[in-house]
């Protein structure tokens, strides 16, 4: 009954927060931009839908062409095409007058209002249809951040697209505090999660990083991610796994740490009392396990994530992995 009551309230209040609901209401230009000059001799396709394989090409544009951006999605942007709308892959555009890359993600982070604790086998689907592609399979114990609800489906971010979970499969839906003033010891003030690939060594590395960052940060205290999770060595529990450096993959101990720092950044960006002191994005194509531009690289002298707790109370970080889902929750320490 507790879940059903929460779900009924969520369906009424949180629908306005869902990406699809926002897109349906937007008609104004969000940003001015250009087709990226990173690929100067290539052309960029504009599609009639967010699918480069099945979508119809409605326009082809050269590097440097001006565009008007109407909406931003995990891996795409909607742009004005005549009197209509077209879709371009996010890494094919540049936003002119781009805001501070340290504190501003390319995909807008909305406050996550709910999260779910999975108690049975649950499929994350590619569409609001039981017959659509299964993106990930979750089992009992997994946790997932819920952006909102649409037509009886919970909306999650699954790498660079939206994923959907049938609300009938969610036995426990829990709230995120609407403000730090109303938070208690059991209710997080921010949550975020990301999904990862089924690489056993990389999964071990994610778990090691989660263990190192799961602790309390005092008021005024600065957390240096690299210092918290290093050294990246076998003696520290890390294994060899792919590492993303300037958009290219190579093997290294601790491969996967960037996903933990990135997911932590996405959770903390929902909290105005957190000051980000350093954040380094990956290369032009960013990290494929998150919406474009929502990554925070770590692991080297040139790549690190550093923040300060400017609240007048301690915060507690709880990070965990289960199945293919990395989940981070931030609590107000009482």
C-alpha positions, 0 to 999 in steps of 0.5 A: 500500500505504501508503494501504491500511494507513493506511485499515485502521487508520483504519477501526478506530481512527477510527470511534469519532470519527465523528459518527454513531458518537458519536450512536449511543452518546449517551443523556444530555442534553448541554445544557439549552436553550430555543426561541430568543426571537429570534423571539418571535411564531413557532413552531418545528417539531420534525422526525422527521429532519434535513430540513425539506422531507421530514421530518415535523413531530412537535411545534411549540414556542413561543419560550422553551419548555424543551428538552433537547439530546441531540446537536449536528450541523452545522445541527441539534440532537437534542432529547428529545421524550417518550421519543423524539428530534426534530430542530430547526434549530440557529439556532432554539434557545438553550443556557442557560448558554452557555459563553464564545463566544470559545473555545467553538463551538456545534458541538463540534470533534473532533480531525481525525485524517486529511486526504486529498490528491485526485489525480483527480475526486472527488465529495462526496456528500450521503449514503453512496450513489453516487446521492445528491446531489453537494455538491461536485466536487473535482479533483487538488490539493484537500485535505480534512479527514476526520472519520472513516469509515462503511461505506466512506465518508470523513466530511467537514463540508460547510457545515451537513451531513455530506458523504461521499467514497468511500474508493476515490477517496482515493489518498492518506490522510495522518495528523494527529499525535496529539499535538504531541510526536509531530509532525514537520515533515511531519505537521500537528498540526491541520487543518480545511477548509470549502467555499465557493460558486463566486463567482470574485471571492470565491475570489480574496479567499480566496486572497489571505487564505490567502497573507497568513496562511501563515507562522510564529508564534513562541512567545508571539507574537500574531496579529491576523487583520485586521492580517495580511490588510488593507487590503482594497483593490484595490491589495492584490489584493482584489475586490468580493464579498459581505460578511456583516455581522450576518447580512446580505450586502452588497458590499465589497472582501475579501468572503470573508475571514471564511471564512478567519478562521473556518476558521483558528479551527476548526483552532486550536481543536483545539490546547490550546496556542493561546489565543484572545484575541478571536473575534466570531461573525456574527449569529444565523444565523451563517455558512452555509459552516460548522456553526452557531456555528463562525464567527469574523468579521473585516474591521472594527473590531468584527469580528476574530480574535486569538490567541496561540501559547502553545506553547514552539515556533513553529507554521506556518500553511499555508492554500490554496484549490483548487476549492471547498475551503479547507484550513488545516493547522497544523504544529509548526515544527522 
